Amino acid sequence: MAVDAYQREIKYLRLSVTDRCNYRCTYCVPPEGVRWLAEEEILSDEEILRVLSVLGRLGVSRVRLTGGEPLMRPGLIELIRRIRALNVLEDLSLTTNGSLLAKYADQLKQAGVNRVNISLDTVEPQRFRELTCGGNVQDVLDGIQVAAQAGLSPVKLNVVLTDAVREEDLAFFREMVRTSPVIVRFIEYMPSHQCRVRAGMTVTSVTESLNRLGSGDLAPPVQNPHGCGPARYLQSTDDQGMYGFIAPISSGYCDRCNRIRLTADGRLRPCLLSEVEIDLRAALRGAATDEEIAALFRQALQSKPSAHHLADHGSAFRKRGMSQIGG
């Protein structure tokens, strides 16, 4: 069992497989853009497999593949098959912007992905284009449908509460939850010095709006959906799906944090909102033994802070943007 300095069990790795993305979301990428990593800077398939083999023996049993947009990594499906062949993971999931999901959903399921999280902050076509700098919301809606049909269950939608989210979006999500087993998760906006958007609705105001839209009596579900994140879930007895609420600032959950991150260029990042990074790539390419790799992982765990300080500092991601860290 891998535990940090505060006796939290760390069994969940968010693994960024690329920093590339086909969107330029205004809360993720600064106006001037970012420098993409050169191919040789990104961890290879063999390096990723070795890391997972070592970390699996140390207690990491859940992995979420992220980016950038992970479906832009060449050979991702084969990499997923090889990850599954290691036989060290209980759960393998993927976070995506959904634009390529209709094409790859069946292959992801067959390769061994259990479920997907899909970013979707507004369903109004023009606002979506503006938020993503050119994206087509219908591509994402098609991806949601195909993912559900492929059995990537439960399908979770991540809605960041920026000022792009409006009442009509909530009405759309309300109908979706009523008629299908999708999980719509509203995420409290985390300000960044790179952001070109502002905070919108709060978790409280979203709940009030859903009630006005006919959600009925929202209550904790009989059983929380499969996963290992911090969301608080609510469901109406008449709904097929449910809502999730993630509030990293107003309702902190750091005391229950069970995750660590590995960036596409091989840096272990103990906390999303801390700038501490430990260079694993140099060890992988420097003939380090498995025990030396394990020691760096343990060092990262001991570097994990007790809590983030976003409420004190006012913004996050000062050195690297979300796309460079891994969502």
C-alpha atoms as one frame of an Amber mdcrd trajectory, in Angstrom:
protein
   0.000   0.000   0.000   1.347   3.417  -1.016   0.668   6.149   1.536   1.794
   9.760   1.696   3.066  11.760   4.664  -0.522  12.291   5.852  -1.438   8.601
   5.690  -3.623   8.968   2.604  -3.576   5.850   0.472  -2.490   6.764  -3.075
  -3.801   4.246  -5.574  -4.938   6.462  -8.454  -2.651   7.770 -11.217  -3.721
  10.375 -13.749  -1.426   9.663 -16.672  -1.080  12.258 -19.429  -0.149  10.563
 -22.690   0.178  13.745 -24.776   0.103  17.512 -24.426  -1.472  17.850 -27.894
  -5.084  18.939 -28.191  -7.287  19.867 -31.139  -9.106  22.468 -29.024  -7.753
  25.691 -27.524 -10.209  26.070 -24.668 -10.081  29.555 -23.221  -9.720  28.331
 -19.623  -6.968  25.863 -20.514  -4.670  27.454 -23.104  -3.366  31.040 -22.900
  -3.940  33.413 -25.859  -0.333  33.110 -26.997  -0.617  29.322 -27.051   1.852
  26.865 -25.549   4.965  25.158 -26.848   4.122  21.597 -27.712   6.560  18.970
 -26.566   8.828  17.442 -29.160   8.162  13.750 -29.797  11.334  12.699 -27.998
  10.273  14.635 -24.875   7.123  12.554 -24.431   7.289   9.233 -22.613   7.371
   6.295 -24.998   5.041   3.305 -24.802   7.817   1.222 -23.236   8.508   3.867
 -20.612   4.827   4.153 -19.708   4.502   0.379 -19.433   7.527   0.189 -17.173
   6.211   2.920 -14.892   2.831   1.220 -14.585   4.467  -2.129 -13.896   6.479
  -0.642 -11.015   3.658   1.482  -9.615   1.240  -1.423  -9.873   3.426  -3.396
  -7.479   3.346  -0.415  -5.089  -0.441  -0.283  -4.912  -1.513   1.927  -7.830
  -4.522   0.072  -9.206  -6.513   2.789 -11.006  -5.294   4.808 -13.985  -6.987
   7.572 -15.941  -5.474   8.476 -19.313  -5.517  12.212 -19.974  -3.937  14.874
 -22.170  -4.134  17.326 -23.902  -6.530  15.159 -25.848  -5.377  11.563 -25.298
  -6.992  10.302 -28.513  -4.454  12.393 -30.438  -1.577  10.164 -29.284  -0.521
   7.891 -32.176  -0.968   4.222 -31.346  -3.059   4.843 -28.236  -5.336   1.828
 -28.750  -2.395  -0.572 -28.914  -0.836   1.078 -25.861  -4.079   0.501 -23.958
  -4.035  -3.178 -24.921  -0.485  -3.482 -23.617  -1.375  -1.677 -20.400  -4.196
  -4.135 -19.813  -1.855  -7.037 -20.535   0.255  -6.024 -17.518  -2.604  -7.269
 -15.294  -1.907  -4.710 -12.568  -4.972  -2.452 -12.855  -8.467  -2.753 -11.459
  -9.736   0.196 -13.470  -8.621   2.015 -16.622 -10.512   5.121 -17.726  -9.998
   8.059 -20.060 -10.803  11.772 -20.061 -11.519  13.297 -23.469 -12.976  16.397
 -25.065 -15.216  14.008 -27.003 -14.462  15.345 -30.476 -12.883  12.078 -31.670
 -14.828   9.708 -29.457 -17.411   8.570 -32.000 -14.536   7.202 -34.102 -12.683
   5.444 -31.281 -15.266   4.453 -28.630 -15.688   0.842 -29.763 -11.924   0.360
 -30.076 -11.364   1.841 -26.612 -13.834  -0.579 -25.073 -12.379  -3.572 -26.877
  -8.841  -2.582 -25.861  -9.770  -2.458 -22.175 -10.976   1.018 -21.195 -13.777
   0.778 -18.639 -15.338   4.232 -18.890 -14.869   7.777 -20.132 -15.245  11.318
 -18.810 -16.182  13.855 -21.481 -15.692  17.609 -21.173 -18.775  19.545 -22.246
 -19.280  23.016 -20.802 -22.037  24.299 -23.072 -24.239  22.781 -25.750 -25.012
  26.051 -27.548 -23.052  25.777 -30.829 -21.747  29.357 -31.003 -20.673  29.527
 -27.347 -19.035  26.117 -27.748 -17.067  27.331 -30.784 -15.933  30.407 -28.861
 -14.981  28.459 -25.750 -13.008  25.821 -27.657 -11.734  28.142 -30.400 -13.432
  26.356 -33.269 -14.920  23.119 -31.951 -18.174  21.569 -33.166 -20.462  20.577
 -30.299 -22.247  17.989 -32.456 -19.016  15.964 -32.602 -19.091  15.719 -28.821
 -22.796  14.858 -28.666 -22.203  12.092 -31.217 -19.282  10.845 -29.135 -21.436
  10.658 -26.007 -24.012   8.534 -27.801 -21.472   6.146 -29.334 -19.582   5.805
 -26.032 -22.789   4.785 -24.248 -23.611   2.284 -26.990 -20.077   0.845 -26.762
 -20.519   0.154 -23.045 -18.050   2.727 -21.726 -20.155   3.010 -18.621 -20.936
   5.130 -16.801 -20.469   7.991 -19.246 -19.644  11.091 -17.200 -19.850  14.643
 -18.512 -17.610  17.268 -16.904 -19.132  20.754 -16.932 -16.789  23.501 -15.699
 -18.898  26.334 -14.291 -17.548  29.212 -16.361 -19.667  32.093 -17.612 -20.315
  30.053 -20.775 -22.786  27.842 -18.876 -26.337  29.172 -19.083 -29.806  28.153
 -17.986 -30.508  26.576 -21.376 -27.471  24.310 -20.924 -28.850  23.162 -17.597
 -32.195  22.446 -19.255 -30.394  20.264 -21.833 -28.485  18.384 -19.126 -31.676
  18.031 -17.097 -33.389  16.236 -19.989 -30.323  14.092 -20.601 -30.211  12.921
 -16.987 -33.947  12.265 -17.016 -33.846  10.017 -20.076 -30.428   8.322 -20.060
 -27.980   6.838 -17.515 -25.413   9.588 -18.043 -23.772  11.380 -15.108 -23.472
  15.151 -15.457 -20.844  16.571 -13.100 -20.673  20.290 -12.379 -17.171  21.432
 -11.469 -16.464  24.596  -9.540 -14.384  26.978 -11.624 -10.723  27.206 -10.580
  -9.262  30.571 -11.637  -5.958  30.559 -13.484  -3.681  33.389 -14.488  -4.008
  32.041 -18.055  -7.803  32.076 -18.185  -9.804  34.074 -20.690 -13.134  33.248
 -19.062 -14.779  34.164 -15.795 -16.523  32.201 -13.105 -20.182  31.534 -13.738
 -22.760  29.719 -11.663 -21.923  28.220  -8.308 -22.678  24.667  -7.281 -25.487
  26.035  -5.116 -27.053  28.075  -7.916 -26.868  25.094 -10.284 -28.744  22.961
  -7.773 -31.402  25.640  -7.409 -31.745  25.911 -11.192 -32.090  22.153 -11.592
 -34.883  22.160  -9.033 -36.662  24.900 -10.997 -36.282  22.823 -14.135 -38.149
  19.947 -12.548 -35.440  17.721 -11.106 -37.658  16.923  -8.143 -36.207  15.963
  -4.787 -32.493  15.435  -5.311 -30.951  13.031  -2.824 -27.827  10.877  -2.581
 -28.192   7.806  -4.828 -28.581   4.342  -3.360 -25.147   3.522  -4.772 -22.490
   5.952  -5.980 -21.239   5.371  -9.519 -18.011   3.538 -10.126 -14.976   5.768
  -9.788 -12.506   7.158  -7.314 -12.952  10.908  -7.478 -14.270  13.553  -5.078
 -17.716  14.190  -6.561 -20.832  14.390  -4.397 -23.690  12.703  -6.260 -27.415
  13.469  -6.242 -30.292  11.826  -8.056 -34.044  12.140  -8.417 -36.111   8.968
  -8.162 -37.524   9.589 -11.649 -34.159   9.970 -13.383 -32.107   7.359 -15.227
 -28.904   9.330 -14.682 -27.599  11.525 -11.897 -25.693  14.707 -11.112 -22.274
  15.106  -9.563 -20.869  18.205  -7.867 -17.141  18.891  -7.459 -16.176  21.947
  -5.426 -12.401  22.067  -4.832 -12.513  25.557  -3.303 -15.761  25.899  -1.387
 -15.894  22.266  -0.223 -12.337  21.054  -0.060 -11.626  17.327  -0.205  -7.846
  17.274   0.079  -8.018  15.097   3.184  -9.446  12.319   0.979  -7.168  12.811
  -2.040  -5.954   9.472  -3.391  -4.233  10.561  -6.601  -0.958  11.567  -8.145
  -0.185  12.757 -11.671   2.393  11.911 -14.312   2.814  14.477 -17.074   3.367
  13.562 -20.712   7.044  14.496 -20.361   7.530  12.229 -17.368   7.206  14.488
 -14.332   5.494  13.097 -11.251   3.275  15.841  -9.887   2.069  15.109  -6.342
  -0.721  17.722  -6.460  -2.496  19.405  -9.362  -2.321  22.785  -7.607   1.295
  22.568  -6.473   4.284  23.342  -8.686   6.354  20.479  -7.220   7.444  18.013
  -9.916   9.815  15.061  -9.766  11.633  14.048 -12.938  10.888  10.401 -13.637
  11.855  10.544 -17.305  15.524  11.174 -16.553  15.602   8.078 -14.370  13.818
   5.974 -16.980  16.349   7.024 -19.607  19.319   6.783 -17.293  19.329   3.027
 -16.642  17.609   3.361 -13.257  16.556   0.131 -11.566  12.935  -0.596 -10.708
  13.720   0.112  -7.065  15.119   3.524  -7.998  11.928   4.246  -9.945   9.934
   3.151  -6.911  12.011   5.419  -4.679  11.160   8.436  -6.838   7.482   7.531
  -6.561   7.773   7.351  -2.776   9.567  10.716  -2.820   6.655  12.182  -4.751
   4.203  10.803  -2.207   6.110  12.401   0.640   6.080  15.708  -1.285   2.301
  15.686  -1.556   0.942  18.656   0.442  -1.778  18.301   3.036  -4.021  20.647
   1.037  -4.002  23.104  -1.852  -3.959  26.858  -1.227  -6.088  28.011  -4.124
  -8.347  30.072  -1.882  -5.279  31.924  -0.569  -3.391  32.412  -3.839  -6.382
  33.261  -5.997  -5.308  31.340  -9.101  -3.770  28.076 -10.207  -1.365  26.747
 -12.848   1.216  29.526 -12.788   4.036  27.649 -14.517   2.205  25.068 -16.619
  -1.341  25.108 -17.962  -3.830  22.303 -17.484  -3.148  20.876 -20.941   0.536
  20.569 -20.033  -0.151  18.936 -16.671  -2.896  16.536 -17.680  -6.559  17.108
 -16.890
